[in-house]
Amino acid sequence: MVLVVDVARAGRLIAPGPDVGSTLRRAALQVDKILRGVKPGDIPIEQLTRFQLVINMVTAKTLGLTLPPTLLLRAERVLE
């Protein structure tokens, strides 16, 4: 599984993506239901609700970009 942070570290300026920790916790809850006897077909499909935004400031500086402070505040992580 490719993590959003890894994509940003590889050089992408802005890396949006799913919150992997939240996704794995939800998957574990579904596995728990199956192990307790619930039929997999009876478990509703869940849509992702948590996402991450990671910004790579090294790439921004290399490109000569100044990112708005409001964007930086929205990011879960800013890589320096």
SULHU-V919913 format. One record per pair of residues at least 4 apart in sequence whose C-alpha atoms are under 6 Angstrom apart, sorted by the first residue. I is the first residue (numbers start at 0). J is the second residue. Records with the same first field share a line. If there is no record, write none. Layout:
# SULHU-V919913
I = J  J
This chain:
# SULHU-V919913
3 = 14  16
7 = 11  14  55
12 = 54  55  58
13 = 53  54
14 = 52  53
15 = 51  52
16 = 50  51
17 = 50  51
18 = 49  50  51
32 = 37
33 = 37
52 = 74  75
53 = 74  76  77
54 = 77
55 = 78
56 = 78  79
57 = 79
59 = 64
60 = 64
